Amino acid sequence: MISPEKLPPRALIDTGVLIRALGQKATDPRSKVCKDFWDAMLVAKRQILIAAPTITETTRSTDFPALPPPSVPNVLVVAFDLQAALICAQKFPEQVVKNEQKETGLFLSYLRYDALILACAIRYSAVLVTLEAPMSGLAAKAGLECKRPEDFEVQLELGGMKPIFKTPTGSE
């Protein structure tokens, strides 16, 4: 369950969160939390931003049917415009992307899309919500706040219960 109090006023969601929130990977265990996050943001009337490069990724993919951008209140597709381009050039120059490729082993083309999406999040002053560790690594290098959908879940307290830890001998 998502906690409305934890939700940001504006979140830019990456491709992985979007496709799961819209039901494209229903069998993926992470789909439920993506859908819950999406629904909670809409109910709370918070802005969900989708970067234009994400639309390119979702419509070019052969892994699932093309997704048109959802047309619902508080969901906006944001442009990769001049300001985003300048941010991308400053925060994610080619050498930064190539270094990330060496660290992660991911394809450069994949990381270049991530850089475009991250530049949009910075440009539109949004918290990035992603499932992908490499994207959060690049976000951290740019000083961008980055969260996972599960970061907005309600944390259940044990109500004063103390965890029991066993020592190797079996005593408490």
Secondary structure as UniProt FT lines:
FT   HELIX           4..6
FT   STRAND          10..13
FT   HELIX           15..21
FT   TURN            22..27
FT   TURN            29..30
FT   HELIX           31..43
FT   TURN            44..45
FT   STRAND          47..51
FT   HELIX           52..60
FT   TURN            73..74
FT   STRAND          75..78
FT   HELIX           82..91
FT   HELIX           94..104
FT   HELIX           108..123
FT   TURN            124..125
FT   STRAND          127..129
FT   HELIX           133..141
FT   TURN            142..143
FT   STRAND          146..147
FT   HELIX           149..152
FT   TURN            159..160
FT   TURN            168..169
//
